[in-house]
Each structure stands twice: as structure tokens, then as C-alpha cells.
Amino acid sequence: MIRRIVSSSLLALLPLAAGADPATDFADHCAACHGEDRLGGTGPALIPETLGRVKGLDAVISQGRPSTQMAGFADQLSEDQIAGLVEYVTAPLGFHPEWTPEQMAESRQMNPDYQPAEAPVFSADPLNITLVVETGDHHVSVLDGDTFEVLDRFATPFAVHGGPKFSPDGRYVFIMSRDGWVQKYDIWSLQEVGRIRAALNSRNIAMSHDGKWLAVANYLPASLTILSTDDLSPEKIIPVVARDGSESRVSAVYQAPDRKSFVLALKDAPEIWEIATDPEAGPFHDGFVHSYEKDMEEALGAEEGLFARRRILTDEPLDDFFFTPDYRNLIGTNREGDKGVVVNLDVGREIAELPLPGMPHLGSGITWERDGHRVMATPHLNEGVISVIDMDDWSLVKQIQTDGPGFFLRSHSASPYLWADVFFGPHKDEMLVIDKQSLEIVKVLTPFPGKTFAHTEFTRDGSHVLASLWEDDGAVVIYDAKTLEEVKRLPMRKPSGKYNVWNKISFEDGTSH
């Protein structure tokens, strides 16, 4: 069980601002929403694992957070008290928090008013729906991909993190927040189905090949939570313990549909895990079992091998990864971000090293056909470079020089162009349109000088591109994908990710997964 205490000895170690008593101030002003133990309640958890690199905490405490229940305390707390609270919530807890299956089950909330529709309640193409995550006020807008009309706008848990995942038929979407809440929404009915807190601090989610299971990768507790997609009930909680017995956070989990498995990378240990989502097939068929008999004996799931685990050892822990289209190879990057490695999942070992310095963001990697070869591209987080790699021999085709580090790439099989943002630095207002064959920048779009312009998504047919003015008073800008001319603007509250149903469930060429 979670210990509802905060270590008093910890406070003595903090260089608190003069006159501040953060434990008392937290209890008086914060605990009702964020929990006495800082592990969250109606508000998010306030611990280093969930706050991460969040900046401006003093301003949030002082002025509040717009469009949320977070009020400002400038009229109740002095600058010293606010500084003390910042130090308090960013300090380690002093104990190891747990999130038990019982607590998880108690957190589950199903919408009593939900009524599943027999057919979509709208006339739009249900497979050309695009969801826009608006982080400015924690909502999602549901867009008709043909008319760009907003069909619905619903509230999400605080601080959505990672891309939403759709059921294979495109009807349901699952959305995860940084503090472990998972929400299920019915696109046909335009209604929330329910939500559950799967962990205290989570990284991302993945959908199984058959749509039955949702995997939640967690930092806290160090675990992989598997939920039933039917009713969000917890099916299995897998503690993530490395071969040497140490706990590890999960860097990320993705589905490998061709293998009928989940694949996850351990953040604190040099291991990749593959978890079977089909007891009769996937990575545990006869061709692999003989090599992994010991791990098969340690199967973590039910009878017949469901959720059985396979370990693959690597030289270093991997922070992020990407797959070849056939899901036979995993491309990962190490924690230092100074190289990439290729792990063949069939043989279970590294087979190549890639020249990818500069912190490649492989989670945004995409692939396409060029000159008879399948190539992949990835932006770099530490330098203004997009690397293009030949996936036949893993050689570097080209490094496309940009005006700064980027974060997202997107394309479509119907488009000759790759769209890339310049997310970091003084050129954050640039969106680059790159020819996928010549690998030359053909146009630079800067509709909002000085403001962040990032993350694109195509419509189902690839005829239009949606890009985000990544500001609280922001917008989604829609372009004709052929002429590159602006078609429409939709006001939004800091629109971040945009996710088209068809592109995601069909694994459309040019879409990161």
C-alpha cells in the first residue's frame, strides 16, 4: 500500500527559502487536490518522476493554470513560500510508492450515461476522423477529415502524453496522461466510455494486434500494466525486473502487429522485452521457443502463453525505438543519443550500428520507398539534422541540414513530400517541406513568425495536411498537400498532436507508430 506520509528527515536536507514551511503549506493548500503523499488525486502527482523537466512551477503556483481547477496562490503565499513549495514538490519522496491492483481497480470510473451507438451519430467518414489533442486546456477536438468541422470536443485527463491509440476498427480511442490515467472514448457515439488510473507515472500506451489488450508502459511503479480494452479492467500487472534483479522503468512500449506481440525497451537495463498477445502465434512459435526455454518457463501470463515474456539483451539501455515495416528489426538509440543500433527480433541480437549522433528522435521516424530502396528518416533533438538511412544495408544516405533541431516528421504514400518542423531554437516557426526523392527542402512555411509551428498529420487520402500553431492561443492550419497553399485555420488551445484514424490503424506509409 502507499504510505500516506512524507519523510520529515527529507525536509532537513532541502535548502529551503527563509521563513518557508513547505510541508505545512502543501498540506494547507495542495494536498486536497494533489494528495497528502503528492501522488495525485483530482490533480496530478507532484513528484520529480511526473514533473520531469517542467519549468515555471513558481508561476503556476502563483498564477494558477488557465482552463483547469488549479487556482493561483499569489494572494495567499509569499515568494519565499512559493519557492519553498517548488523545492518541496521537486524533491524525491523519501519512500517507494506503490500502486496496487486494488487501488487501480478502485480508480476505475465508467460513464453511467454512455450509450453505444449502432452506427456513427455523424455523417462524416468515420475512418477520416482526426483527433487534435489540445494541451492548453486538456481537451481533444474531433474533426471531420473532409469538411474540418469540429464534431465534438471532450475533456481528457491532465497532461496527455504519448499518442492516442485506436482500436483496429477505428471506433474507439484510448488516451493516456502522464500521471497514469487511461481514458476510453467512443468515436461513433462521441462519448467517453470510462477511465482508469493504470499507474502513477506512465510513458505511453500500445494496442494489441487484435484490439483486446492495451499495454501501459510505466516509470512508477516500474511495470507494464495490461488492461482489457473492453471495460478497462486490469488484466495483468507485470513488474519490470531486469535479469540482474534490478527494477527498471519502461522507456516505451509499441505493438508489433505482424508478430502479435508488444515490444518494450527497459530504460534502466540493457534489455528489450517481447510480450506475446496471442498464445498460439507471434514470437513464441516453434521457430523461437528453443532459444528461449528459460524465459518461457518464467512466462508472466495466463495458460497457453498469453503475455509470456521473451528477453533480448542489448549492449546499452535504449531510450527510444522504431521498427522496420515487417517488424523483424528494431532500430533504437542509446541514452546518450550518440548512435543508433539495429536489433533483429528474429534472432534476438544487435546486427548493425547506425551513424546517428545528435539524439535521434526515433519515435517520430518514418519510412518510404526511394530509388527502389526502403529508407527511414529521423530528426535529431540536439542538432539541426534529419538523417536518412538505407534500410537495406543500414548506410547513411544523407543528412539534411535544417535551421535547428526538430521533433516530428510526417508523410503519406500519396504525397511526394516529407513535412518536418524545427521545434527548438530561434527557428521554431519554420515548417520544412522536403522532396522524398531528391531529399531537398522545397519550401519553408512560416505563417506565424516567432511562434512554434509543429507536428503535422495527413488526411486519410493524403490530400490535406494539418499543422499546429503550438501556442495557447493557437490554431490548426490546413494545407493543400499538392499546392502547399493554406486552406483553412481552426482556433485551438495549444494543439499538439493530431491523429487520423485511418493513417493510424492502417499503419499508413509516412506515419510514425
C-alpha positions in Angstrom: 0.0 0.0 0.0 1.0 3.6 -0.5 2.4 5.1 2.7 0.5 8.4 3.2 3.4 10.2 4.8 6.3 12.4 3.7 9.7 11.8 5.2 10.4 14.6 7.7 14.1 13.9 7.5 14.0 14.8 3.9 13.0 18.3 4.7 16.1 18.9 6.7 18.2 18.2 3.5 16.4 20.9 1.4 17.9 24.4 1.1 14.5 26.0 1.9 13.8 29.7 1.4 13.9 31.7 4.6 10.6 31.6 6.5 9.1 28.9 4.4 7.4 25.8 5.9 6.6 23.8 2.7 5.1 20.8 4.4 2.5 22.9 6.2 1.9 25.0 3.1 1.5 21.9 1.0 -0.9 20.3 3.5 -3.0 23.5 3.7 -3.1 24.5 0.0 -2.2 21.5 -2.2 -3.0 18.2 -0.5 -6.8 18.3 -1.1 -6.2 18.0 -4.9 -2.7 16.5 -5.2 -2.8 14.0 -2.3 -1.1 14.2 1.1 1.6 12.0 -0.3 2.0 14.1 -3.5 0.9 11.1 -5.6 -2.2 12.8 -7.0 -5.9 13.0 -6.6 -8.2 15.2 -8.7 -4.9 17.0 -9.6 -1.8 15.3 -10.9 1.1 13.8 -8.9 3.7 16.3 -7.8 6.9 14.3 -7.7 10.1 14.5 -9.8 9.0 11.5 -11.8 5.9 13.2 -13.1 7.1 16.8 -13.1 10.1 15.9 -15.2 11.7 19.0 -16.8 8.6 21.2 -16.2 9.7 24.8 -16.0 7.9 27.7 -14.4 6.4 25.9 -11.4 6.6 29.1 -9.3 4.4 30.9 -11.9 1.9 28.0 -11.9 1.7 28.1 -8.1 1.5 31.9 -8.1 -0.9 32.5 -11.0 -2.6 29.1 -11.5 -3.1 27.2 -14.7 -5.6 28.5 -17.2 -8.6 26.4 -18.0 -8.0 24.0 -15.1 -9.1 23.8 -11.5 -5.6 24.9 -10.5 -6.0 28.3 -8.8 -3.3 30.8 -8.2 -2.0 31.5 -4.6 -0.2 34.8 -5.1 -2.6 36.4 -2.7 -2.1 33.7 0.0 1.6 32.8 -0.3 4.8 34.9 -0.2 7.5 34.5 -2.8 9.6 32.6 -0.2 6.7 30.2 0.5 6.2 29.6 -3.2 9.9 29.0 -3.7 9.8 26.5 -0.8 6.9 24.7 -2.4 8.8 24.4 -5.7 11.7 22.8 -3.8 9.3 20.6 -1.9 7.5 19.1 -4.9 10.6 18.6 -6.9 12.4 16.7 -4.2 12.3 12.9 -4.1 9.6 11.4 -1.9 11.8 9.6 0.5 9.9 6.3 0.1 9.0 3.9 -2.6 5.4 4.5 -3.7 3.2 1.6 -4.9 0.0 1.3 -6.9 -1.7 -1.9 -6.1 -4.2 -3.8 -8.3 -6.9 -3.0 -5.7 -6.1 0.8 -5.9 -6.1 0.6 -9.6 -9.5 -1.2 -9.7 -10.9 1.4 -7.3 -9.9 4.2 -9.6 -11.8 2.8 -12.5 -14.7 5.1 -13.5 -17.2 4.1 -16.2 -19.5 6.6 -17.6 -23.1 5.7 -16.4 -24.6 7.8 -19.2 -22.7 6.1 -22.0 -24.9 4.7 -24.7 -23.0 2.8 -27.5 -24.4 3.8 -31.0 -25.1 1.1 -33.6 -23.7 3.4 -36.3 -21.8 6.7 -36.2 -24.0 9.6 -34.9 -22.5 11.8 -37.6 -22.4 11.7 -41.4 -18.6 12.1 -41.8 -16.4 9.2 -42.9 -15.5 7.6 -39.5 -12.1 6.5 -40.8 -11.2 10.0 -41.8 -11.7 11.4 -38.4 -8.7 13.3 -37.0 -8.3 13.9 -33.3 -6.5 17.0 -32.1 -5.0 17.0 -28.6 -5.3 20.5 -27.2 -2.9 20.6 -24.2 -3.8 24.2 -23.5 -6.9 23.2 -21.6 -6.7 19.4 -21.7 -9.3 18.6 -24.4 -9.5 16.7 -27.6 -11.3 18.0 -30.7 -12.8 15.5 -33.1 -12.5 16.8 -36.7 -14.3 15.7 -39.8 -11.4 15.0 -42.2 -13.3 16.2 -45.2 -15.0 19.4 -44.0 -12.8 20.0 -41.0 -15.9 20.6 -38.9 -15.4 20.0 -35.2 -17.8 17.2 -34.3 -17.1 17.1 -30.6 -14.7 18.5 -28.0 -14.2 16.4 -24.9 -12.1 16.8 -21.7 -9.1 14.5 -21.2 -7.1 13.7 -18.1 -4.5 16.3 -17.2 -1.3 16.3 -19.3 -2.0 13.8 -22.1 1.3 12.1 -23.0 2.2 10.0 -26.0 0.0 9.3 -29.0 -3.6 8.1 -28.6 -4.2 4.5 -29.8 -7.2 3.4 -31.8 -9.0 0.0 -31.8 -8.3 -1.9 -35.1 -11.7 -1.0 -36.4 -11.1 2.7 -35.6 -14.2 3.0 -33.4 -12.6 3.6 -30.0 -9.6 5.7 -29.0 -7.5 5.3 -25.8 -5.7 8.3 -24.4 -3.1 8.3 -21.6 -1.9 11.1 -19.3 1.5 11.4 -17.7 0.2 10.5 -14.3 -1.2 7.2 -15.5 -4.8 7.8 -16.3 -6.2 5.9 -19.3 -9.3 7.2 -21.0 -11.6 5.3 -23.5 -13.7 7.3 -25.9 -16.3 6.0 -28.4 -15.8 8.0 -31.7 -19.1 6.6 -33.2 -21.1 7.8 -30.2 -19.0 10.9 -29.4 -19.0 9.8 -25.8 -16.4 8.9 -23.1 -16.8 5.3 -22.1 -14.6 5.5 -18.9 -11.2 5.8 -17.4 -8.8 4.1 -15.0 -5.5 5.1 -13.4 -3.2 2.4 -14.5 -0.1 3.7 -12.7 1.3 6.8 -11.0 3.6 7.9 -13.8 3.4 6.5 -17.3 5.2 6.8 -20.6 2.9 5.6 -23.4 0.4 3.0 -24.4 0.1 0.3 -27.1 -2.8 -1.6 -28.6 -2.6 -5.3 -29.2 -2.9 -6.7 -32.8 -6.4 -7.9 -32.1 -7.6 -4.9 -30.1 -8.2 -6.9 -26.9 -5.4 -5.5 -24.8 -3.9 -2.2 -24.0 -0.3 -2.1 -22.6 0.7 0.9 -20.4 4.4 1.5 -20.0 5.2 2.9 -16.6 8.0 4.7 -14.8 6.2 4.5 -11.4 5.8 1.8 -10.3 8.3 0.1 -12.7 5.8 -2.0 -14.5 3.8 -2.8 -17.6 0.1 -2.7 -17.0 -2.2 -4.6 -19.4 -5.8 -3.5 -19.5 -8.8 -5.1 -21.1 -9.9 -2.7 -23.8 -13.5 -3.9 -23.4 -14.1 -2.4 -19.9 -10.6 -1.1 -18.9 -10.3 -3.7 -16.2 -6.7 -4.6 -15.2 -5.8 -7.9 -16.7 -2.2 -8.2 -15.7 0.4 -6.1 -14.0 3.9 -7.2 -14.9 6.7 -5.9 -12.7 9.7 -4.9 -14.8 12.7 -6.5 -13.3 15.9 -6.9 -15.3 17.8 -10.2 -15.5 20.2 -9.0 -12.7 17.2 -8.5 -10.4 17.1 -4.7 -10.5 13.9 -2.7 -11.2 13.7 -0.7 -14.4 11.4 1.9 -15.8 10.0 1.3 -19.2 11.2 3.7 -21.9 8.4 2.9 -24.3 6.1 0.1 -25.5 4.8 -0.4 -29.0 2.7 -3.1 -30.7 4.3 -5.3 -33.3 1.2 -6.5 -35.1 2.9 -8.9 -37.5 4.5 -10.6 -34.6 1.3 -10.5 -32.4 3.2 -9.0 -29.5 4.1 -5.9 -27.5 7.7 -4.8 -27.6 9.2 -2.6 -24.8 12.6 -1.2 -24.0 13.9 -1.1 -20.4 15.2 2.4 -19.5 17.5 1.3 -16.7 18.7 -2.0 -18.1 20.2 -3.2 -21.4 17.1 -5.3 -22.3 14.2 -5.4 -24.8 11.2 -7.4 -23.8 8.7 -9.0 -26.2 5.3 -9.9 -24.7 3.0 -12.3 -26.5 -0.5 -11.1 -27.2 -1.6 -14.4 -28.9 -0.9 -17.7 -27.1 -0.8 -19.6 -30.3 1.3 -17.4 -32.5 3.7 -14.5 -32.6 7.3 -14.5 -31.5 6.8 -17.7 -29.4 6.1 -20.2 -32.2 8.2 -23.2 -32.8 11.0 -21.3 -34.5 11.8 -19.3 -31.4 10.9 -21.4 -28.4 14.0 -23.5 -28.4 16.2 -20.4 -27.9 14.1 -19.0 -25.0 13.1 -22.0 -23.0 14.2 -20.4 -19.7 12.1 -17.3 -20.3 9.2 -19.4 -21.4 9.3 -21.1 -18.1 9.1 -17.7 -16.5 6.0 -16.8 -18.5 4.2 -13.9 -16.8 0.7 -14.5 -18.2 -2.1 -17.0 -18.2 -2.1 -20.5 -19.6 -1.1 -21.2 -23.2 1.5 -18.4 -23.2 -0.7 -15.3 -23.2 1.6 -12.4 -22.1 4.6 -14.7 -22.0 7.8 -12.7 -22.0 10.9 -13.0 -24.1 14.1 -11.1 -23.2 16.6 -9.7 -25.7 19.8 -8.4 -24.3 21.4 -5.3 -25.8 24.8 -3.6 -25.2 23.1 -0.5 -23.6 19.7 0.6 -22.5 17.6 2.0 -25.3 15.6 5.3 -24.7 13.5 5.2 -27.9 13.0 2.8 -30.8 11.4 2.3 -34.2 10.5 -0.7 -36.4 11.1 -1.8 -40.0 7.8 -2.2 -41.8 7.9 -6.0 -41.5 8.7 -5.7 -37.7 11.7 -8.0 -38.0 14.1 -5.3 -37.0 14.1 -2.7 -34.2 16.1 0.5 -34.5 16.9 2.0 -31.2 19.0 4.8 -29.7 21.1 4.8 -26.6 20.6 7.1 -23.6 23.5 9.4 -24.7 21.9 9.7 -28.1 25.2 9.3 -29.9 24.4 6.3 -32.1 21.6 4.0 -33.3 21.5 0.2 -33.2 19.6 -2.3 -35.2 18.3 -5.3 -33.3 16.9 -8.2 -35.3 14.0 -9.5 -33.3 14.0 -12.9 -35.0 17.5 -13.8 -33.9 17.4 -11.7 -30.8 20.6 -9.7 -31.1 22.1 -6.5 -32.4 23.1 -6.8 -36.1 24.2 -3.2 -37.0 25.2 0.2 -35.7 23.9 3.4 -37.3 25.7 6.7 -37.6 23.1 8.7 -35.7 24.7 11.2 -33.3 22.8 14.2 -32.0 20.0 12.4 -30.1 17.8 10.9 -32.9 14.1 11.1 -32.1 13.2 7.6 -33.4 9.7 7.7 -32.0 9.0 10.2 -34.9 10.8 8.1 -37.5 9.1 7.3 -40.8 9.9 5.2 -43.9 9.2 5.3 -47.6 10.4 3.9 -51.0 13.3 5.8 -52.7 15.2 4.6 -55.8 14.0 1.0 -55.2 15.1 1.1 -51.6 13.2 1.4 -48.4 14.7 4.4 -46.4 13.9 5.7 -43.0 14.3 9.3 -41.7 14.6 10.6 -38.2 15.1 14.1 -36.7 17.8 14.9 -34.2 16.9 16.6 -30.9 20.4 18.1 -30.3 21.3 19.4 -33.8 19.7 20.7 -37.0 19.8 17.5 -38.9 17.4 14.9 -40.4 19.2 11.7 -41.1 18.1 9.4 -43.9 19.2 5.8 -43.7 19.0 3.0 -46.3 17.2 0.1 -44.6 18.7 -2.5 -46.9 22.3 -2.1 -45.8 21.9 0.5 -42.9 24.1 3.0 -44.6 23.7 6.8 -44.3 22.0 8.2 -47.4 22.1 11.8 -46.4 21.9 14.2 -43.5 19.5 17.0 -44.4 20.7 20.2 -42.7 18.0 22.3 -41.1 17.9 25.6 -39.1 17.6 23.8 -35.8 16.6 20.6 -34.1 13.3 19.1 -35.0 10.8 16.9 -33.2 8.3 15.5 -35.7 8.2 14.1 -39.2 5.2 13.1 -41.3 4.4 12.0 -44.8 1.8 9.9 -46.7 2.1 7.4 -49.6 0.1 9.8 -51.8 2.5 12.7 -51.1 5.9 13.3 -52.7 6.8 15.4 -49.6 8.1 14.9 -46.1 7.0 17.6 -43.6 9.4 18.4 -40.8 9.3 21.0 -38.0 12.2 22.9 -36.5 10.8 22.6 -32.9 13.7 24.0 -30.9 15.6 27.3 -31.1 15.1 30.6 -32.8 13.7 29.0 -36.0 10.8 27.2 -34.2 8.4 29.0 -36.5 9.6 27.0 -39.6 7.9 24.1 -41.2 10.0 22.3 -43.8 8.6 20.6 -46.9 11.2 18.1 -48.3 11.1 16.2 -51.5 11.3 12.5 -50.6 13.3 11.6 -53.7 15.7 14.5 -54.1 15.9 15.0 -50.3 16.0 18.7 -50.9 13.9 21.3 -49.0 11.4 22.6 -51.5 9.6 25.1 -49.3 9.8 26.7 -45.8 6.5 27.7 -44.3 6.5 30.4 -41.7 2.9 31.6 -41.2 3.5 32.6 -37.5 6.8 34.4 -37.2 8.5 33.8 -33.8 5.9 31.2 -32.7 6.2 27.4 -32.5 4.8 25.8 -35.6 5.0 22.0 -35.4 3.6 18.5 -35.8 1.7 17.6 -39.0 -0.8 15.0 -39.9 -2.4 14.0 -43.3 -6.0 13.3 -44.0 -6.9 9.7 -45.0 -6.4 10.2 -48.7 -3.3 12.4 -48.3 -5.0 15.4 -49.9 -4.5 17.8 -47.0 -2.0 18.4 -44.2 -2.9 19.7 -40.7 -0.2 21.6 -38.8 -0.2 23.2 -35.4 0.4 26.7 -34.1 1.7 25.3 -30.8 0.6 28.1 -28.6 -2.1 28.5 -26.0 -3.9 30.9 -28.3 -3.1 28.6 -31.2 -4.6 27.1 -34.3 -4.6 24.1 -36.6 -3.7 25.2 -40.1 -4.9 23.1 -43.0 -2.9 23.0 -46.3 -3.5 21.5 -49.7 -0.9 18.7 -49.8 -0.1 19.3 -53.5 -0.1 23.1 -53.9 1.2 23.7 -50.3 -1.3 26.6 -50.1 -3.2 27.3 -46.9 -6.9 26.3 -47.0 -8.3 26.9 -43.5 -7.5 27.8 -39.9 -9.2 26.4 -36.8 -8.6 28.2 -33.5 -7.3 25.7 -30.9 -5.9 25.8 -27.4 -2.2 24.8 -27.8 -2.9 22.0 -30.3 -0.1 19.4 -30.1 -0.6 16.0 -31.6 -3.1 15.3 -34.5 -4.0 11.7 -35.2 -6.0 10.5 -38.2 -7.9 7.2 -37.6 -7.1 5.6 -41.0 -3.5 6.5 -41.0 -3.0 5.0 -37.6 -5.0 1.8 -37.9 -3.6 1.1 -41.4 0.0 2.0 -40.5 0.0 4.3 -43.4 3.4 4.9 -45.0 4.9 8.1 -43.6 3.1 7.7 -40.2 5.1 7.1 -37.0 3.6 4.4 -34.9 
